[in-house]
Amino acid sequence: MSTVHVVESAPAKLNLALHVVGRRADGYHLLDSLVAFAGIGDEVRLSPGPLSLRIDGPFAAGLDAGEDNLCLRAARLAGADAAIALTKNLPVASGIGGGSADAAAVLRGLAQMGHALPGAAERLGADVPVCLLSRPARMQGTGEIVTALPGLPTLPLVLVNPGVGVSTPQVFEALQSRDSPPLPPIPGFSNADDLIGWLAQTRNDLQAAAQTVAPVIGQVIDAFHASGAGFARMSGSGATCFGLYASAAKAREAAGMLKQHGWWAVASELAPQRPPR
């Protein structure tokens, strides 16, 4: 058995706010998003060897380990051969950057093994550049413009995925407006109330469109509020939603309540920086 040389976390990406501010001639949408990362995620382990991918974990069955897998594509983009093992803890295709976070973790791990980070990581997916950073950031353009921000307040949260697949192209097709104003100026947030107050001035422009595709998203948001969340919103193009809570105990209690709906629900926290390996 080969020895694991590098272990990298692939934390869940959260679009705390997501404005669609335009559309290019080629059809790609222009975004302006405040992105943060949760304290939970997938895990990638890299060993020397011919390029390969093995997947385990709670959501392994929903992921194809074939040649088009983003982990393998990331390694090929870096020109590297490695045996990749992925523990899939996050739901697949769920709006929290799972595949992009995994690809970014492969690239970071390969860099530790001596391989240069490739340019234009956005070729792997719009979320890959911000997931490479894996710390609070403003993401603009089609994902290629990433500006690191000061750390956010560490804030308890719950992630919920209702187990319904949502097609990102279908969500964008259902979008009513494609020219929203950009995010308001992003201040330094000294506490949770500051952050929640700022978020209340913003939107996820994809949420209403996603609810036309998967009405259960609205039920998840209502359930968050019923469980005592101070703020709740969908992440990305869905269907995963997040709720922010006043304490870790309240988040754990809420996760238990939300699981009773038959949904995947897990308590975590906003990670102010990239979680340690």
MIDOSE-1310 file (N, C-alpha, C; in nm, 2 decimals, decimal comma, always signed):
residues 277
mstv	+0,09/-0,12/+0,00/+0,00/+0,00/+0,00/+0,09/+0,12/+0,00; +0,06/+0,22/-0,09/+0,14/+0,34/-0,10/+0,11/+0,43/+0,02; +0,21/+0,51/+0,06/+0,20/+0,60/+0,17/+0,14/+0,73/+0,13; +0,04/+0,78/+0,21/-0,02/+0,91/+0,18/+0,09/+1,01/+0,20
hvve	+0,11/+1,10/+0,10/+0,21/+1,20/+0,12/+0,15/+1,34/+0,15; +0,02/+1,36/+0,10/-0,04/+1,49/+0,13/-0,19/+1,47/+0,16; -0,24/+1,54/+0,25/-0,38/+1,54/+0,28/-0,43/+1,69/+0,28; -0,53/+1,71/+0,20/-0,59/+1,84/+0,18/-0,74/+1,84/+0,21
sapa	-0,79/+1,94/+0,29/-0,93/+1,96/+0,31/-0,99/+2,03/+0,19; -1,11/+2,00/+0,16/-1,19/+2,07/+0,05/-1,32/+2,12/+0,11; -1,31/+2,23/+0,18/-1,43/+2,28/+0,26/-1,54/+2,32/+0,17; -1,66/+2,31/+0,22/-1,78/+2,35/+0,15/-1,78/+2,50/+0,13
klnl	-1,81/+2,54/+0,01/-1,81/+2,68/-0,03/-1,95/+2,74/-0,02; -1,96/+2,85/+0,04/-2,10/+2,92/+0,06/-2,10/+3,05/-0,01; -2,19/+3,07/-0,09/-2,22/+3,20/-0,15/-2,31/+3,27/-0,05; -2,25/+3,35/+0,04/-2,33/+3,42/+0,14/-2,42/+3,53/+0,07
alhv	-2,37/+3,58/-0,03/-2,45/+3,67/-0,12/-2,41/+3,65/-0,26; -2,50/+3,66/-0,36/-2,47/+3,63/-0,50/-2,56/+3,71/-0,59; -2,50/+3,81/-0,65/-2,57/+3,90/-0,74/-2,53/+3,87/-0,89; -2,63/+3,86/-0,97/-2,60/+3,84/-1,12/-2,60/+3,98/-1,18
vgrr	-2,49/+4,02/-1,22/-2,47/+4,17/-1,26/-2,46/+4,19/-1,41; -2,47/+4,08/-1,49/-2,46/+4,10/-1,64/-2,45/+3,97/-1,71; -2,44/+3,97/-1,84/-2,42/+3,85/-1,92/-2,33/+3,89/-2,04; -2,23/+3,81/-2,06/-2,14/+3,83/-2,17/-2,21/+3,79/-2,30
adgy	-2,15/+3,83/-2,41/-2,20/+3,79/-2,54/-2,20/+3,64/-2,57; -2,10/+3,57/-2,50/-2,10/+3,43/-2,52/-2,19/+3,35/-2,43; -2,28/+3,42/-2,35/-2,38/+3,36/-2,27/-2,34/+3,34/-2,12; -2,21/+3,36/-2,09/-2,17/+3,34/-1,95/-2,22/+3,46/-1,87
hlld	-2,27/+3,42/-1,75/-2,32/+3,53/-1,66/-2,20/+3,59/-1,58; -2,22/+3,72/-1,55/-2,12/+3,79/-1,46/-2,18/+3,80/-1,32; -2,10/+3,76/-1,22/-2,14/+3,75/-1,09/-2,06/+3,84/-1,00; -2,13/+3,87/-0,88/-2,06/+3,94/-0,77/-2,10/+3,87/-0,65
slva	-2,01/+3,81/-0,58/-2,05/+3,72/-0,47/-1,95/+3,73/-0,35; -2,01/+3,73/-0,23/-1,93/+3,72/-0,11/-1,93/+3,57/-0,08; -1,81/+3,51/-0,08/-1,79/+3,37/-0,06/-1,72/+3,34/+0,07; -1,77/+3,25/+0,14/-1,70/+3,20/+0,27/-1,70/+3,05/+0,26
fagi	-1,64/+2,99/+0,36/-1,62/+2,84/+0,36/-1,66/+2,79/+0,50; -1,72/+2,67/+0,50/-1,76/+2,61/+0,62/-1,65/+2,53/+0,68; -1,67/+2,49/+0,81/-1,57/+2,41/+0,88/-1,57/+2,26/+0,84; -1,66/+2,22/+0,75/-1,67/+2,08/+0,71/-1,65/+2,08/+0,56
gdev	-1,62/+1,96/+0,51/-1,60/+1,94/+0,36/-1,55/+1,80/+0,33; -1,51/+1,79/+0,21/-1,45/+1,66/+0,16/-1,30/+1,66/+0,20; -1,24/+1,54/+0,18/-1,09/+1,53/+0,20/-1,03/+1,46/+0,09; -0,91/+1,52/+0,05/-0,83/+1,46/-0,06/-0,70/+1,41/-0,01
rlsp	-0,66/+1,29/-0,05/-0,53/+1,24/-0,01/-0,45/+1,21/-0,14; -0,33/+1,25/-0,15/-0,25/+1,23/-0,27/-0,12/+1,15/-0,24; -0,09/+1,05/-0,32/+0,03/+0,97/-0,31/+0,10/+0,97/-0,45; +0,23/+0,95/-0,45/+0,30/+0,93/-0,58/+0,24/+0,81/-0,65
gpls	+0,24/+0,81/-0,78/+0,20/+0,69/-0,86/+0,13/+0,73/-0,99; +0,10/+0,64/-1,07/+0,02/+0,67/-1,19/-0,11/+0,73/-1,15; -0,16/+0,82/-1,24/-0,28/+0,89/-1,22/-0,40/+0,80/-1,20; -0,47/+0,81/-1,08/-0,58/+0,73/-1,05/-0,67/+0,80/-0,95
lrid	-0,79/+0,75/-0,94/-0,89/+0,81/-0,84/-0,97/+0,70/-0,78; -0,97/+0,71/-0,64/-1,06/+0,62/-0,56/-1,14/+0,71/-0,47; -1,27/+0,68/-0,47/-1,37/+0,76/-0,39/-1,44/+0,68/-0,29; -1,44/+0,73/-0,16/-1,52/+0,67/-0,06/-1,60/+0,78/+0,01
gpfa	-1,66/+0,74/+0,12/-1,74/+0,84/+0,19/-1,89/+0,83/+0,17; -1,97/+0,91/+0,25/-2,11/+0,90/+0,25/-2,18/+0,93/+0,11; -2,11/+1,01/+0,03/-2,18/+1,05/-0,10/-2,09/+0,99/-0,22; -2,01/+0,89/-0,19/-1,93/+0,84/-0,30/-2,02/+0,78/-0,41
agld	-2,13/+0,72/-0,38/-2,21/+0,65/-0,48/-2,27/+0,75/-0,58; -2,28/+0,88/-0,55/-2,33/+0,97/-0,64/-2,23/+1,04/-0,73; -2,11/+0,99/-0,73/-2,00/+1,06/-0,80/-1,93/+0,96/-0,90; -1,91/+1,00/-1,02/-1,85/+0,92/-1,12/-1,69/+0,94/-1,11
aged	-1,62/+0,83/-1,10/-1,48/+0,84/-1,09/-1,41/+0,83/-1,23; -1,49/+0,85/-1,33/-1,43/+0,84/-1,47/-1,34/+0,95/-1,51; -1,30/+0,95/-1,63/-1,19/+1,04/-1,68/-1,24/+1,19/-1,67; -1,37/+1,22/-1,67/-1,41/+1,35/-1,66/-1,43/+1,41/-1,52
nlcl	-1,39/+1,33/-1,42/-1,40/+1,37/-1,28/-1,31/+1,49/-1,26; -1,35/+1,59/-1,19/-1,27/+1,72/-1,17/-1,14/+1,69/-1,11; -1,13/+1,60/-1,02/-1,00/+1,57/-0,95/-0,90/+1,52/-1,06; -0,94/+1,43/-1,15/-0,85/+1,39/-1,25/-0,82/+1,50/-1,35
raar	-0,92/+1,58/-1,38/-0,90/+1,69/-1,47/-0,80/+1,79/-1,41; -0,81/+1,81/-1,28/-0,71/+1,91/-1,22/-0,57/+1,85/-1,22; -0,55/+1,72/-1,20/-0,42/+1,67/-1,21/-0,36/+1,67/-1,35; -0,45/+1,65/-1,45/-0,40/+1,66/-1,58/-0,36/+1,80/-1,62
laga	-0,44/+1,90/-1,57/-0,41/+2,04/-1,60/-0,28/+2,08/-1,54; -0,25/+2,02/-1,42/-0,12/+2,05/-1,36/+0,00/+1,96/-1,41; -0,04/+1,87/-1,51/+0,06/+1,79/-1,57/+0,13/+1,69/-1,47; +0,04/+1,64/-1,38/+0,10/+1,56/-1,27/+0,03/+1,42/-1,27
daai	+0,11/+1,32/-1,23/+0,06/+1,19/-1,20/+0,06/+1,17/-1,05; -0,06/+1,13/-1,00/-0,07/+1,10/-0,86/-0,19/+1,01/-0,84; -0,18/+0,93/-0,73/-0,29/+0,84/-0,69/-0,37/+0,93/-0,60; -0,50/+0,95/-0,64/-0,59/+1,04/-0,56/-0,69/+0,96/-0,49
altk	-0,71/+0,99/-0,36/-0,82/+0,93/-0,29/-0,91/+1,04/-0,23; -1,04/+1,03/-0,26/-1,13/+1,14/-0,23/-1,24/+1,08/-0,13; -1,25/+1,14/-0,01/-1,36/+1,11/+0,08/-1,47/+1,21/+0,06; -1,58/+1,17/+0,01/-1,69/+1,26/-0,03/-1,79/+1,27/+0,08
nlpv	-1,78/+1,38/+0,16/-1,87/+1,40/+0,27/-1,98/+1,49/+0,24; -1,97/+1,56/+0,13/-2,07/+1,66/+0,09/-2,16/+1,61/-0,02; -2,29/+1,65/-0,03/-2,37/+1,61/-0,14/-2,32/+1,65/-0,27; -2,35/+1,58/-0,37/-2,29/+1,60/-0,51/-2,38/+1,70/-0,58
asgi	-2,32/+1,80/-0,66/-2,40/+1,89/-0,74/-2,50/+1,97/-0,66; -2,46/+2,03/-0,55/-2,55/+2,09/-0,45/-2,53/+2,23/-0,42; -2,45/+2,31/-0,50/-2,44/+2,45/-0,48/-2,34/+2,49/-0,38; -2,26/+2,40/-0,32/-2,16/+2,43/-0,22/-2,02/+2,40/-0,27
gggs	-2,00/+2,39/-0,40/-1,87/+2,39/-0,46/-1,80/+2,26/-0,45; -1,87/+2,15/-0,42/-1,81/+2,02/-0,39/-1,70/+1,98/-0,49; -1,74/+1,97/-0,62/-1,64/+1,92/-0,72/-1,53/+2,02/-0,74; -1,57/+2,15/-0,74/-1,46/+2,26/-0,75/-1,37/+2,26/-0,63
adaa	-1,42/+2,24/-0,51/-1,34/+2,24/-0,39/-1,25/+2,12/-0,40; -1,30/+2,00/-0,45/-1,21/+1,88/-0,46/-1,10/+1,91/-0,56; -1,13/+1,97/-0,67/-1,03/+2,00/-0,77/-0,92/+2,09/-0,72; -0,97/+2,20/-0,65/-0,88/+2,29/-0,59/-0,79/+2,22/-0,48
avlr	-0,84/+2,13/-0,41/-0,76/+2,06/-0,31/-0,66/+1,98/-0,37; -0,69/+1,92/-0,49/-0,59/+1,84/-0,56/-0,48/+1,93/-0,61; -0,51/+2,05/-0,66/-0,41/+2,14/-0,71/-0,32/+2,19/-0,59; -0,38/+2,22/-0,48/-0,30/+2,26/-0,36/-0,21/+2,15/-0,32
glaq	-0,26/+2,03/-0,31/-0,18/+1,91/-0,27/-0,07/+1,88/-0,37; -0,10/+1,89/-0,50/+0,01/+1,87/-0,60/+0,12/+1,98/-0,58; +0,08/+2,10/-0,55/+0,18/+2,21/-0,53/+0,27/+2,17/-0,41; +0,21/+2,11/-0,31/+0,30/+2,07/-0,20/+0,39/+1,96/-0,24
mgha	+0,35/+1,88/-0,34/+0,44/+1,77/-0,39/+0,54/+1,82/-0,50; +0,54/+1,95/-0,52/+0,64/+2,01/-0,61/+0,59/+2,05/-0,75; +0,46/+2,03/-0,78/+0,41/+2,07/-0,91/+0,35/+2,21/-0,91; +0,38/+2,29/-1,01/+0,34/+2,43/-1,02/+0,19/+2,43/-1,03
lpga	+0,13/+2,54/-0,96/-0,01/+2,56/-0,99/-0,04/+2,61/-1,13; -0,13/+2,55/-1,20/-0,15/+2,59/-1,34/-0,22/+2,72/-1,35; -0,20/+2,79/-1,45/-0,28/+2,92/-1,47/-0,42/+2,89/-1,52; -0,51/+2,99/-1,51/-0,64/+2,98/-1,56/-0,72/+2,86/-1,50
aerl	-0,71/+2,85/-1,37/-0,78/+2,74/-1,30/-0,93/+2,74/-1,33; -0,98/+2,86/-1,37/-1,13/+2,86/-1,39/-1,17/+2,78/-1,51; -1,07/+2,73/-1,59/-1,11/+2,63/-1,70/-1,17/+2,50/-1,64; -1,14/+2,47/-1,52/-1,20/+2,36/-1,45/-1,34/+2,38/-1,40
gadv	-1,37/+2,51/-1,38/-1,50/+2,55/-1,33/-1,50/+2,68/-1,27; -1,61/+2,75/-1,27/-1,61/+2,89/-1,22/-1,57/+2,91/-1,07; -1,60/+2,80/-0,99/-1,57/+2,81/-0,85/-1,43/+2,77/-0,81; -1,35/+2,72/-0,91/-1,22/+2,66/-0,87/-1,13/+2,77/-0,82
pvcl	-1,12/+2,89/-0,88/-1,03/+2,99/-0,83/-1,05/+3,03/-0,68; -1,18/+3,05/-0,65/-1,21/+3,09/-0,51/-1,19/+2,97/-0,42; -1,21/+2,85/-0,46/-1,19/+2,73/-0,38/-1,04/+2,71/-0,36; -0,96/+2,75/-0,46/-0,81/+2,74/-0,44/-0,77/+2,82/-0,31
lsrp	-0,83/+2,94/-0,30/-0,80/+3,03/-0,19/-0,86/+2,97/-0,06; -0,99/+2,93/-0,07/-1,06/+2,87/+0,05/-1,06/+2,95/+0,17; -1,08/+3,08/+0,15/-1,09/+3,17/+0,27/-1,19/+3,28/+0,22; -1,24/+3,36/+0,31/-1,34/+3,46/+0,27/-1,29/+3,55/+0,15
armq	-1,38/+3,57/+0,05/-1,33/+3,64/-0,07/-1,45/+3,70/-0,14; -1,43/+3,80/-0,22/-1,52/+3,85/-0,32/-1,49/+3,79/-0,45; -1,59/+3,72/-0,51/-1,57/+3,66/-0,64/-1,65/+3,74/-0,75; -1,58/+3,77/-0,85/-1,65/+3,85/-0,96/-1,62/+3,80/-1,10
gtge	-1,67/+3,86/-1,20/-1,66/+3,82/-1,33/-1,74/+3,68/-1,35; -1,67/+3,59/-1,42/-1,73/+3,46/-1,43/-1,67/+3,36/-1,32; -1,60/+3,42/-1,23/-1,54/+3,34/-1,12/-1,39/+3,36/-1,12; -1,33/+3,43/-1,22/-1,19/+3,44/-1,23/-1,13/+3,55/-1,15
ivta	-1,21/+3,65/-1,11/-1,16/+3,76/-1,03/-1,19/+3,73/-0,88; -1,09/+3,70/-0,80/-1,11/+3,67/-0,66/-1,02/+3,76/-0,58; -1,09/+3,83/-0,49/-1,02/+3,92/-0,40/-1,04/+3,88/-0,25; -0,92/+3,84/-0,19/-0,93/+3,79/-0,05/-0,98/+3,91/+0,04
lpgl	-1,05/+3,87/+0,14/-1,11/+3,96/+0,24/-1,06/+3,93/+0,38; -1,07/+4,02/+0,47/-1,03/+3,99/+0,61/-1,13/+3,88/+0,66; -1,08/+3,81/+0,76/-1,16/+3,70/+0,81/-1,30/+3,74/+0,86; -1,40/+3,66/+0,84/-1,53/+3,69/+0,89/-1,55/+3,64/+1,03
ptlp	-1,65/+3,69/+1,10/-1,67/+3,64/+1,24/-1,70/+3,49/+1,23; -1,64/+3,41/+1,32/-1,67/+3,27/+1,33/-1,82/+3,26/+1,38; -1,90/+3,20/+1,30/-2,04/+3,20/+1,33/-2,10/+3,06/+1,31; -2,18/+3,01/+1,41/-2,24/+2,87/+1,39/-2,34/+2,87/+1,27
lvlv	-2,34/+2,76/+1,20/-2,43/+2,75/+1,09/-2,48/+2,61/+1,08; -2,59/+2,59/+1,00/-2,63/+2,46/+0,96/-2,65/+2,46/+0,81; -2,60/+2,35/+0,75/-2,62/+2,33/+0,61/-2,73/+2,23/+0,59; -2,82/+2,25/+0,49/-2,93/+2,16/+0,46/-2,94/+2,13/+0,31
npgv	-2,94/+2,01/+0,27/-2,97/+1,98/+0,13/-3,09/+1,88/+0,13; -3,19/+1,92/+0,06/-3,32/+1,84/+0,06/-3,31/+1,72/-0,03; -3,20/+1,69/-0,09/-3,18/+1,57/-0,17/-3,25/+1,58/-0,31; -3,27/+1,70/-0,35/-3,33/+1,72/-0,49/-3,22/+1,78/-0,58
gvst	-3,19/+1,72/-0,69/-3,10/+1,77/-0,78/-3,15/+1,90/-0,85; -3,06/+2,00/-0,87/-3,10/+2,12/-0,94/-3,00/+2,14/-1,05; -3,05/+2,16/-1,17/-2,96/+2,19/-1,28/-2,92/+2,33/-1,29; -2,79/+2,36/-1,28/-2,75/+2,50/-1,29/-2,79/+2,57/-1,42
pqvf	-2,78/+2,51/-1,54/-2,83/+2,58/-1,66/-2,98/+2,61/-1,65; -3,05/+2,51/-1,59/-3,20/+2,53/-1,58/-3,23/+2,65/-1,49; -3,15/+2,66/-1,38/-3,17/+2,78/-1,29/-3,14/+2,91/-1,36; -3,03/+2,92/-1,43/-3,00/+3,04/-1,50/-3,10/+3,07/-1,61
ealq	-3,16/+2,97/-1,67/-3,26/+2,99/-1,78/-3,39/+3,05/-1,71; -3,41/+3,01/-1,59/-3,53/+3,06/-1,52/-3,51/+3,20/-1,46; -3,39/+3,25/-1,47/-3,36/+3,38/-1,41/-3,44/+3,49/-1,47; -3,50/+3,58/-1,39/-3,59/+3,69/-1,44/-3,51/+3,81/-1,48
srds	-3,40/+3,84/-1,40/-3,32/+3,96/-1,43/-3,17/+3,92/-1,43; -3,10/+3,97/-1,52/-2,96/+3,94/-1,54/-2,87/+4,06/-1,52; -2,92/+4,17/-1,47/-2,84/+4,29/-1,46/-2,87/+4,36/-1,33; -2,85/+4,28/-1,22/-2,87/+4,34/-1,08/-2,75/+4,43/-1,05
pplp	-2,77/+4,52/-0,96/-2,66/+4,60/-0,91/-2,56/+4,51/-0,84; -2,43/+4,56/-0,83/-2,33/+4,48/-0,76/-2,36/+4,48/-0,61; -2,27/+4,40/-0,54/-2,28/+4,40/-0,39/-2,26/+4,54/-0,34; -2,32/+4,58/-0,23/-2,28/+4,70/-0,16/-2,14/+4,69/-0,11
pipg	-2,08/+4,80/-0,08/-1,94/+4,79/-0,02/-1,93/+4,69/+0,09; -1,82/+4,61/+0,09/-1,81/+4,51/+0,19/-1,72/+4,56/+0,31; -1,78/+4,59/+0,42/-1,70/+4,64/+0,53/-1,62/+4,53/+0,61; -1,54/+4,57/+0,70/-1,49/+4,47/+0,80/-1,60/+4,44/+0,90
fsna	-1,63/+4,32/+0,92/-1,74/+4,28/+1,01/-1,68/+4,25/+1,15; -1,72/+4,32/+1,25/-1,66/+4,30/+1,38/-1,74/+4,19/+1,46; -1,86/+4,16/+1,42/-1,93/+4,06/+1,49/-2,04/+4,00/+1,40; -2,11/+3,90/+1,45/-2,21/+3,83/+1,37/-2,33/+3,92/+1,33
ddli	-2,37/+4,01/+1,42/-2,48/+4,11/+1,39/-2,44/+4,20/+1,27; -2,32/+4,24/+1,27/-2,27/+4,32/+1,15/-2,29/+4,25/+1,02; -2,24/+4,12/+1,02/-2,25/+4,04/+0,90/-2,39/+4,01/+0,86; -2,47/+3,98/+0,96/-2,61/+3,95/+0,92/-2,69/+4,07/+0,87
gwla	-2,66/+4,19/+0,94/-2,71/+4,31/+0,89/-2,68/+4,35/+0,75; -2,55/+4,32/+0,71/-2,50/+4,35/+0,58/-2,57/+4,25/+0,48; -2,58/+4,12/+0,52/-2,64/+4,02/+0,43/-2,78/+4,05/+0,40; -2,85/+4,12/+0,50/-2,99/+4,15/+0,48/-3,01/+4,25/+0,36
qtrn	-2,90/+4,32/+0,33/-2,91/+4,42/+0,22/-2,88/+4,35/+0,08; -2,85/+4,23/+0,08/-2,81/+4,16/-0,04/-2,90/+4,04/-0,07; -2,87/+3,97/-0,18/-2,96/+3,86/-0,23/-2,87/+3,74/-0,27; -2,94/+3,63/-0,30/-2,89/+3,53/-0,39/-2,99/+3,54/-0,51
dlqa	-2,94/+3,60/-0,62/-3,03/+3,62/-0,73/-3,08/+3,49/-0,80; -3,02/+3,38/-0,76/-3,06/+3,25/-0,82/-3,16/+3,18/-0,74; -3,19/+3,23/-0,62/-3,27/+3,16/-0,53/-3,42/+3,15/-0,58; -3,48/+3,26/-0,62/-3,61/+3,25/-0,67/-3,62/+3,16/-0,79
aaqt	-3,52/+3,17/-0,88/-3,53/+3,09/-1,00/-3,51/+2,94/-0,96; -3,43/+2,91/-0,87/-3,41/+2,77/-0,82/-3,54/+2,72/-0,76; -3,61/+2,80/-0,69/-3,74/+2,76/-0,63/-3,84/+2,73/-0,73; -3,84/+2,79/-0,85/-3,93/+2,74/-0,95/-3,90/+2,60/-1,01
vapv	-3,77/+2,57/-1,00/-3,72/+2,44/-1,04/-3,75/+2,33/-0,93; -3,72/+2,37/-0,81/-3,73/+2,29/-0,69/-3,80/+2,36/-0,58; -3,93/+2,36/-0,57/-4,00/+2,44/-0,47/-3,97/+2,40/-0,32; -3,91/+2,28/-0,30/-3,87/+2,24/-0,17/-3,77/+2,33/-0,11
igqv	-3,69/+2,41/-0,19/-3,60/+2,51/-0,14/-3,67/+2,61/-0,05; -3,79/+2,65/-0,09/-3,86/+2,74/-0,01/-3,90/+2,68/+0,12; -3,93/+2,55/+0,12/-3,97/+2,48/+0,25/-3,85/+2,48/+0,34; -3,73/+2,46/+0,28/-3,61/+2,45/+0,36/-3,58/+2,59/+0,43
idaf	-3,60/+2,70/+0,36/-3,58/+2,83/+0,41/-3,68/+2,86/+0,53; -3,81/+2,82/+0,50/-3,91/+2,83/+0,61/-3,87/+2,75/+0,73; -3,82/+2,63/+0,71/-3,78/+2,54/+0,82/-3,67/+2,60/+0,90; -3,57/+2,67/+0,83/-3,46/+2,73/+0,90/-3,52/+2,84/+1,00
hasg	-3,61/+2,92/+0,94/-3,66/+3,03/+1,03/-3,74/+2,97/+1,15; -3,81/+2,87/+1,12/-3,89/+2,80/+1,23/-3,80/+2,74/+1,34; -3,67/+2,71/+1,30/-3,58/+2,65/+1,39/-3,49/+2,75/+1,47; -3,52/+2,88/+1,44/-3,45/+2,98/+1,51/-3,33/+3,04/+1,45
agfa	-3,31/+3,02/+1,32/-3,20/+3,08/+1,24/-3,21/+3,23/+1,24; -3,10/+3,30/+1,26/-3,10/+3,45/+1,25/-3,10/+3,50/+1,11; -3,06/+3,41/+1,02/-3,05/+3,44/+0,87/-3,05/+3,31/+0,80; -3,12/+3,30/+0,68/-3,11/+3,18/+0,60/-3,12/+3,22/+0,45
rmsg	-3,05/+3,14/+0,37/-3,04/+3,17/+0,23/-2,99/+3,04/+0,16; -3,02/+3,03/+0,03/-2,97/+2,93/-0,06/-2,82/+2,96/-0,10; -2,74/+2,86/-0,12/-2,60/+2,89/-0,16/-2,59/+2,85/-0,31; -2,52/+2,93/-0,39/-2,50/+2,90/-0,53/-2,62/+2,89/-0,60
sgat	-2,63/+2,79/-0,69/-2,75/+2,76/-0,76/-2,84/+2,65/-0,70; -2,80/+2,62/-0,57/-2,89/+2,52/-0,50/-2,85/+2,38/-0,52; -2,92/+2,29/-0,45/-3,03/+2,32/-0,36/-2,99/+2,33/-0,21; -2,86/+2,33/-0,18/-2,81/+2,34/-0,04/-2,84/+2,48/+0,01
cfgl	-2,89/+2,49/+0,13/-2,92/+2,62/+0,19/-2,84/+2,62/+0,33; -2,82/+2,74/+0,38/-2,75/+2,76/+0,51/-2,83/+2,85/+0,60; -2,82/+2,82/+0,73/-2,88/+2,91/+0,83/-2,78/+2,94/+0,93; -2,78/+3,07/+0,97/-2,68/+3,12/+1,07/-2,75/+3,12/+1,21
yasa	-2,68/+3,09/+1,31/-2,74/+3,07/+1,45/-2,65/+3,15/+1,55; -2,72/+3,17/+1,66/-2,65/+3,25/+1,77/-2,55/+3,18/+1,85; -2,56/+3,04/+1,85/-2,46/+2,96/+1,92/-2,45/+2,83/+1,86; -2,34/+2,76/+1,89/-2,31/+2,62/+1,84/-2,42/+2,53/+1,89
akar	-2,46/+2,55/+2,01/-2,57/+2,46/+2,07/-2,70/+2,47/+1,99; -2,73/+2,60/+1,96/-2,86/+2,62/+1,88/-2,85/+2,56/+1,74; -2,73/+2,57/+1,68/-2,71/+2,51/+1,55/-2,72/+2,36/+1,56; -2,66/+2,30/+1,66/-2,67/+2,15/+1,67/-2,82/+2,11/+1,69
eaag	-2,89/+2,18/+1,78/-3,03/+2,15/+1,80/-3,11/+2,17/+1,67; -3,08/+2,27/+1,60/-3,16/+2,30/+1,47/-3,13/+2,19/+1,37; -3,00/+2,14/+1,36/-2,97/+2,04/+1,27/-3,05/+1,91/+1,30; -3,06/+1,88/+1,43/-3,14/+1,76/+1,46/-3,29/+1,78/+1,42
mlkq	-3,34/+1,90/+1,44/-3,48/+1,92/+1,40/-3,50/+1,91/+1,24; -3,40/+1,97/+1,17/-3,41/+1,97/+1,03/-3,40/+1,83/+0,97; -3,32/+1,75/+1,03/-3,30/+1,61/+0,98/-3,44/+1,53/+0,98; -3,53/+1,58/+1,07/-3,65/+1,51/+1,08/-3,74/+1,52/+0,96
hgww	-3,70/+1,62/+0,87/-3,77/+1,63/+0,74/-3,72/+1,53/+0,64; -3,62/+1,45/+0,68/-3,56/+1,36/+0,58/-3,45/+1,42/+0,50; -3,41/+1,54/+0,54/-3,30/+1,61/+0,46/-3,17/+1,58/+0,52; -3,06/+1,60/+0,44/-2,92/+1,60/+0,49/-2,91/+1,74/+0,57
avas	-2,87/+1,73/+0,69/-2,85/+1,85/+0,77/-2,73/+1,83/+0,86; -2,64/+1,93/+0,87/-2,52/+1,92/+0,95/-2,49/+2,05/+1,01; -2,45/+2,05/+1,14/-2,41/+2,18/+1,20/-2,26/+2,20/+1,18; -2,22/+2,32/+1,16/-2,08/+2,35/+1,14/-2,06/+2,50/+1,18
elap	-1,97/+2,57/+1,12/-1,94/+2,71/+1,14/-1,88/+2,77/+1,02; -1,89/+2,90/+1,01/-1,81/+2,98/+0,91/-1,67/+2,97/+0,95; -1,58/+2,93/+0,86/-1,44/+2,92/+0,89/-1,38/+3,05/+0,85; -1,32/+3,12/+0,95/-1,26/+3,26/+0,92/-1,14/+3,25/+0,82
qrpp	-1,07/+3,14/+0,82/-0,96/+3,12/+0,73/-0,97/+2,98/+0,67; -0,88/+2,94/+0,58/-0,88/+2,80/+0,53/-0,85/+2,71/+0,64; -0,94/+2,60/+0,66/-0,92/+2,51/+0,77/-0,78/+2,44/+0,76; -0,72/+2,41/+0,87/-0,59/+2,34/+0,86/-0,60/+2,21/+0,80
r	-0,49/+2,16/+0,73/-0,49/+2,03/+0,67/-0,49/+1,93/+0,78
